[in-house]
Amino acid sequence: MIPAPGGRWQAHELAYDPAKKEWFNVFGAENRRPGEWGHWSGRGMNWNSMCAQCHMTGYQKNFDAETDAYHSSWVEHGVGCIQCHGPTASAHGDKSKPARPGSRPPFYGDRNRMMQTCAPCHARNEQLTPDFQPGDSYADHYRVTLPVEPGVYYPDGQQRDEDFNWTSVLLSRMGGHSGVTCLDCHDPHTTKTLLPAANNLLCLQCHAAPGREQPNGVRAVPIDPVAHSHHVDGSTGNSCIACHMPTTTYMQRSPRHDHGWLKPDPLLTKELGIPNACSTCHADKPVEWSVAKADEWYGARLDSRQRARARTVAAAQNGRPEAVAGLLALLVEDDIPAWRATYLSLLATAAGPAAEIISAGHRALTAVDPIERAAAVRLLTGHEEAKEWVRPLLKDPARLMRLDAEWMLSSELAADSPERKELDAYLSLSLDQPAGRLRLGQDLANRGKLPEAEKEMALAVQWDKFSAGIRDSHGMVLAAMGRSDEAAAEFLHAAELQPTDATAAMRAALAFAEAGRLPDAESAFRMAVVRDPNFDRAWYNLGLMLAQKNELTAAITALTKAVALAPQVAEYPYALATVLLRSGDRVGARAAAQRVLSLDPANEAARQILRTLP
């Protein structure tokens, strides 16, 4: 690590492997540029903020937002006893009064609380407070990351980015439904498994006939590994963990097992590019071979909820309209809270029947698990009618839930109220990161404090200039302040950072139009339709702009494309009718106006066009 101004320590990309006695680059072939958030000199590789919380005992970040400096402190290097067992009376950090050897934490025996003590450092998450203590509720101090954003998890929940393990356990049938915990398999002091995994004994402690009864009262499915795997005893294909806990190597040297215990499904590889253990092992065979073998051996058993989830989540992440019905159906059928929270999170950004989506969020406000309740609040944020449903949840026992309710109702919170203070404490926790500055800026904007919001977002852009999302948010605040030129430039930057995103180009085009910069607007509209030739709204807006420039032939072409792509939208043929009329094509104008009336019989403007025609 490299010392840097302001009490910083930066984790360099150059590292040493003491086992192999060689230097290596933790980013591998990935070339991170100076100025990127994730470059070794950037805030994404800052030890004080990103690493120390889990690698030091009794760590406090102690960031000073005014001076942009750290005064970090800790009790001892590495993970010591009190990190998991908690301080003994008033001896926290006093090495002259160590915890008694072999002493058990006060929550010993409570399987759920014990696992939640492992979870802060073994999950990809967002910190809500700086003061988690062993035995505390995880949902009072952390927000776990769910498989919502593309690139973080695969759509079936399989780990993709550096996700660690606990989310996978929550999403799994074993953990999220049957109550299996870390301590059922791992000794926390030796870091070894309780039984050998190589010969399947670890898994067979539950899955040997007749199957051990699980905490929820359900008996584990009894499995004969050879009969189940169709591979000979002792082979890789007969290994439970090789098939159901595939490894991904992070930082070039850290292989980690997936803890979702998913079924390897070659069909999902073929459809969605999701890895499967069969194809990984049999790399010399095409995926169709693996699909055929899986069908031969397992048949309909693979056509399970796992496939339905993966297909629906992938559709939602790609913005496909059919995803909404799938998400709503899974929300009713699924019995794993972390997956239901995932569906609610995806519905929050889905374009579908608003009444059904809002109703689904309303029902989930009474869910038992705070992860699911909080996701429901985030889904309902922005819907005025939902505020009355959410207001009582400001007193929810889980801080995660309260914070999301406070965020939704931020503009109503009194400055000296406990709710405002709790939300402000959360917002202040991550002001050393661009995401934290962005979040504070969004809260200020929601409260109508636009100049202060813009200042925070401009700083977030400065700290992470390659983030399209931050630039988008900054552009929206600039637009709300009437600074149209600057907003348009920021939206264009965001579009350039997302070279396949047509919607980003569309936002830039509309902002340029608002600023009166028509050539730039036309260029951005054309960028949108090149990126997505089926983007009907972009063709429509391009047509209107070309008509405004009196380029009628080109305008008619663009509007005709919009009509063909979305034949149910009445405003498209209406715009086409007006341009055709201007071009002298009275027959075409009449046909377009009649089309409008077939879609919207009450459209008086279309009727007026017909009255002007002989």
N, C-alpha and C positions, 0 to 999 in steps of 0.2 A: 504494500500500500504506500501511496505517496502523500506526504503532508502538503497541505495547501492553505492559503490564507483563510482567516475566519474560523480557525479551529477545525478545519476539514481534514478528512482522510479520504483519498480517492483510490478505489480498487483498480489497479492498472490491468490492462489487457494481457500483459506479460506475466506468466506464472510459472512456478517450478513444481515438477512432479517428483517428490522425494522417493517414491517407489521405483519409478523408471529412471530417476536421476537425469531428467531432461527438462529443458525449457519448452513452453508451448504458449500459443495464443488462445485465450479462453473463448474468443469469438470465432476461432477457426478461419474459414475462408471468407467470412462476412467482413466487409470493409466498412467500418463505422467512421463517419466523417467528423472532424472537429466541429463543434456547434450542435451536434445531435445530442438529444437528451441521454441516449444510451452510450455515447462515446465515453471512454474511461475518464475523461476530464469533466464530463457532464454530471448533472444532478442525478441522473439515473444510476450512476456508479459511485454515488457518495456513500461511504461506509456509515457515517453518522445517522443517515436517514434510512438507508436501504438494507443494511446488513446487521448492524450491531445489536438491534433489539433481540435477535435470536441467538447471537453468538457470544453475548456477554451476560453476566448475572447482575440483576438489579440495575439495569441500564436506564438512564434518563437522557433523552436527546438534548434538552435544554437549548432550543434554538431561539435566538433573539431576532425577531422579524424586523426590528428597526435598523439593526446594524448588519443583517444578513450574516450572522456569525453563530457558531456553536460553542457551547460551554458544557460539552457532554461529560457525564460522570457514570461510574459503574462501581459495583461492589467487588467483583473479582472477574478475572479473565476467564473466558470459556463458560460452560454451563455447569454451575455448582449446585449444591443440594437445595438451597433455598429457591432456586429457579422453579423447581417442581414441588417441593415440600412446603414452601412458604416460610416466612420468618418465624422464629420462636419468640413469642412474647415481644419484648422491646429490643431483642438482640439482632434485629435486621441489619446486616452489614457489619456487625461487631465481631471481628474474628476472635476476640478473647472469649466470646460466648457462643461457640458453634452449636449447631443443632446436635442433639444426642445421636450417636451412631445407631442406625436402624430405626429411628423414630418415624412413625407414620404420620402423614398429613391428617388433619381432622376430618377430611372427607373420604378417608380410606374406606373402600367397600362400595361407594356410590359409583358404579361403572360409568355413568354418563358424565359426572363431574370430573372423574379421573381422566376420561378421554378429552374433555374440554380443556384440561390443563396441557395436554399434548398439542392440541389443535392450533394455538396461536403461532407456533413455529413450524408446523407441518401442514400449513394450508396457504394457498394464495388468498390474500385477504386485504381489507382496508382497515387500518387501525382507527378506532373511534375515541379512545382515551389513551393516556400514557401509563395507566396505573393498574393493569390487570394483575391480579394475585391468584396463585393456585387455589382452585376451588370456586372461583368466580364463574358466573355464567358467561359463556363465549359471546352470546348475543348482547351482552352489556358493554363489550369492549371491541368487537370486531364485526365486520361485514364480509362474509365469505364470498369469493368470486364464483359465479355460476356459469354454465356453458351458454352464454348469451351472445357475446361478441365473436364473430368469426376469427379464427386464428389462435384463440386461447385454448379451447377444447375442440375436439372433433364433434360433429353433431350428435353422435351417440353417447357423448360424455367421456370418451377416451381422452387421456391427457395428450396435449399437443405442445403448447408452450411450457415454460417452467412453472408447473402448477402445484408441485408437491403432492400430498396424498389425501388430505382430509376431505376435500370436496368430493373426490372420487368415492370415498367411503360413504359419505352422505347420499350420493346419487345411486349407490349400489343397492341391490336386493338384500345383500347380507347386512350392510350397515344401516341404510336408510329405512329398511323395513323390519329386518329380523333383530336388530340391536347389537350386532357384532361390533366390538370395539378394538382399538389398538392393542390393548392388554390381553386380548384373547390369543394373540399370536406372538407378541413381542415382549421381551424382558427389558424394561426401560433402563436398567442399570448396566447391563452388559451389551445392550443394543443387538443381541442375538435373538433369533426366533426361539420359541419355547421348545419346539421339536424340529427335527431336520425337515427342510422343504424339498431337498433333492429327491428323496424317495417317497414323497407325497404324504409322509406321516403328519406333517403340520395340518394339511387340509383334511386328512382322514380322521383327525381327532373329533371332527363334527360329522363328516360325511361317510364314515364307515357304517355299514348296516348295524343297527336299524336307523341310524341318524340321530345325532344329539338334539335334545329339545333346546330351542333357542330362548332368549329372554322374553320374547313376545308370545311364547307358548307354542310356536310352530316348530315342528321337527325338521331338521335339515334333511335334504334329499340324500338318501343313501346311494353311493356311487362305487362301482367296481371300475377302477381306472382303466384296465385293459379293455374291458367290454365297452366302456364309454368312449375311449379315445381311438379305438381301432388301430393302435400302435403297440408294439411289443413292450413288455415290462423292461424298464431301464432306459428306454429310448427318450429322446427329446420330446417326441410326439406324445409320449405317455406321461409327461410332466404336467401337473395341474398348473403350476405357475408359468411354465413356458407358453401355455395356450391361453390362460385366463388372466395372467398378469404380465403382459409383454413389457419389455424395458425400452426406455428412451434415454439416450445419453445426452446430458446437459454439460455445458462448459467443457466439452471435449473429453472429460475424465470422470463424469459422475453418472453412471447408469442407474436408473430408478424404475422400479416396478410400478405399473399402473395398479391402483387399488380399487378399480371399479368392478373387477371380476366379471367382465363382459364376455359374451359368447363371441368367439372369432367368427365373423360372417363375411365370406368372400363376396357375396352379392352386394353388400354395402361398399366394398372396395370398387367393384365394377360401376356401381351407380354414382357414388359420391366421393370416391377417392379415400375412404376411411381405411387405414391399415388393418390387416388381419394377420394373426399368427401363422395361419396355414401358408399364405403366400410369402411371408417373411422367411419361413423355414424352407419352403419349396420354391426358392427364387428362380429356379430353372424352368418352372412350369408357368404357363399363362394363367391369368386369373380365372378364365373359363374352366380350366381343369379343376381348380380348387372349388369353384361353384358346383361343379358336377359331383365331386366327391362329397361335399357337405350335404347336397341334396340326397345323395345315395344313402349316407349314413344317418342323417338327422331329420330329413324331410320337413314336415310341417312344424317341428319344434323350433326351427329357426325363424319361422314367420311369426314372430312374437312382438310384444310391445317394444322391445329394443329397436326393431326395424321401423315401427310406426313413429317412435320418438325421433329417430335419426332423420327420417324422410321429412317429417313435419318441421323439426328444428332447422334443417337445411333450407327448406322452402321459406321459412320465416326470415332467416338470415339473408336470403336473396330477395326479400320483398315480394314474393309471389303471393297473389291474393288468395289462392286456395289454402294457404297456410292457416288462415284464421279459423276456419271450420275445424281443421285438425287440432289446433291448439285448444280450442274450446272443448272438443271431445276428450282429449287427453286429460284436460284439467279435471274433468268429472271422473274419468276411469282410473287415473293413476293414484297409487296409495303411498307414494314416496314424497314427503314434503318438499325436498330440495328440487325435485323435478317440477312439482306444481309451481314453485316459486319461479323456476326457469320459464315455464309457459306464460305466467303472468307478466314477467319482465319482457318477453318477446311480444306479447299482446299490446304492451304499452306503446310500441312504435309501429304496430301493424295498421294497415289501412283496411278497415272492415266495418261491419255493422256496429256503430258506436253503442247503441242501446244494449246489445248482447255483451259487448266487451265490458262496458261499465257495470252491468249486472253481475258479470263474473267477478270483477274486482270487489264489488259490494259484498258478495257471498264470502269471499276469502278473508274479509276483515275479521271474521270470527274464528279463523283457523287456529289450531293449537300451537303450531310451530311459529315462532316469531319471524323466521326467514320468510315464510309464506305470507304472514300478515304484512310485513314490511314491503314485500313485492306488490301486494295489493294496493297499498297506499301510493307507491310510486306509479302504478298504473292509473290511479284515479287523479293524480296531480295534474292540474290544469283544467279539471272539470268542476265548475262552480257548484253544481248541484251535489257534489260529493263532500263538500267541506263539512256539512252538518254530520255526515256519517263518521268523518275522521276526527272531528274535534274532541270527542270523548277519549280518543286514543292518546291524547297528550299525557294521560295519566297511566298509560300502559306500563306493566312491570318491566318490560324489556327496553333497554336504552335504544337499541337498534330501531325498534318500532317507534319510540317517542321521537327520535331524531328525524325520521322520515315524515312523521306527522307535523313536527315543528317546521321542517323545510316547506311542506305544502302550505302551511298557514303562517309562514314567516312574516308576511306583511301585516298580520293582525296581532303579533306578539308584542306586549308592552315591553319597553326597554329594560325595566327592572324586574321582569317576571322570571321565575325559575326556568321556564321553557326557553326564553330568549337567552339566558345565561348558559344553559346547557348547549344550545345550538351554537352560540358564539365560541364556546370552549372547543367544540368539535371542529368548527371552521378554522380556528387558530392553530390546530394541531399540525396541519400540513402546509403551512405557509412557506416552508422551505422548498416546496415542489411546485412546478407549473400547474399541476392538477389542483393543488390547494388554492393557488391564486385564482384560477379559473372558477372554482367552486365559490369562493368568497365573492368574486365579481358577479356570478349568477345570482347569488342571494341579494347583493346590493341592487342589481337590476330589478329583481322581483319586488323590491321595496321602493322602486322608483328613484333610486339614487344613481342615476346614469353616469354622471361625471366620475364618481368614485368607482363605479363598476368598470368603466372604460380604462381607468388607470390600472386596476388590478389585472384586467385582461391583456392590456398592452405589455405588462411585465411578464405575464405567462407566455405570450408570444416571444418575447425577448429570450426567455429561458428555454423555450422549446420551439424554435422557429420552423421546424419541419413537421409540426403537428397540424394536420388539416382540421381536426375537430376544434382546437383552440382558436384557430383563425376564423372558422365559421362563427363561433360564439362571439368573438370580437367584432366581426362584421355585423352581426345582428344588433349589437349595442350601438355601434357607430351609425347604423341605419336608423335606429330609434332616436338617436340624437340629431338626425337630419344631416349627418355628414356623409352624404350619398357617395361622393367620389371615393373617399377613404374606404367606405364599406364595400364598394364594388371591387376595389383593388384587393382588399382582404379576401373576399369571396373568390376572386380569380386565383390568388395564391393557393387557397384551399383546393380549388379544382385542379390546379397544376400538380399538387401533391397527391391527387387521387386520379391517376390518368385513365381509369376506366369508369369513373363515376359520372354518369350523365346528369344526375340530379344536382351535383355540385356545380357543374357548368351552367345549368339552368338558373341556379341562384345568382351566379355572377352576371348572367345575361340580364335578369330582371333588375338587378341593382344598377347596372350600367344604363338600362333604359330609364330607370327612376332618376338617374343623374343627368339624363339628357345626352349621354354619350352613345348615340345610335350606332356608329360603326363598330364600336367595341361590343355593344349589345348583340349586334348581328353576328359578329365573330364568335361570341360565346354561345349563342343559340345554335350556330352551325357545329360548334364543338360538341354540344349536347346530342344532336341528331347523328353525328358521326359515331359517337360512343354508344348510342342506343338508337338504331334506326327505327325502332318501334315505339319511341317516346312521343306519343300523340300530342301531349301538351306542349312539348318543345316545337314540334312542327306547326302547331296552331299559333304560338307566339311569334315564331319566325315569319309565318305568313302575314300576321298583323303588321309586323315591323316593315316587311317588304312593301306591303300596301301603303303604309305611311310614307315610304320613300317613293311611291308611285311606280314601283317595279311590279306591275300588275301580273304579268305572265308568271314570274317567279313566285309571286304571292299565291296565285291560283294553284300552282303545283304543290306548294307547301300545305295549303289548306285542304286540298284534295287528299293528300296523304293522311292528314289528321282525321278527316271524315272516314277514310277507309280503315284506319287503325282503331277508331272508337265510334262505330256507327250509332251508338246509343246516346251520344252527347249532342244535344240540340244546338249548343252555341257554335259548334264547328260548321255545320252547313249554313247557319245564319251568316257567319262571317264570310263564308264562301259566296253566298248569294249577293252580299253587298259588293264584293270585289268583282264578281262576274257582271253585275249591273254596271259598275263603273267602266268595265272593259268593253261594254256594248253587247255582251252575250246575254240577250234577254231570255232566250230559251233556257240556257243553263241556269240563269238566276231564278227563273220560275220553278224549275225542277228542285233547286236547292231550297227555296223557300217552302215549297210543298213538303219537302222532307222534314223541315223544321216543324211544321204543323202536325205531321204524322207522329212526331215524337213529343211535341208540346202543343196541344190544340189551343191553349190559352195564350200563345205567344203573339201578342198584338203587333210587334215590330215586323215579324215575318208576314203577317196578314197585310200590313201596310205596304210592303214591297209588292205583293201580288196586286194590290189595288192600283199601283202605279203602272202596272204592265197591261197592255191591251189584251 
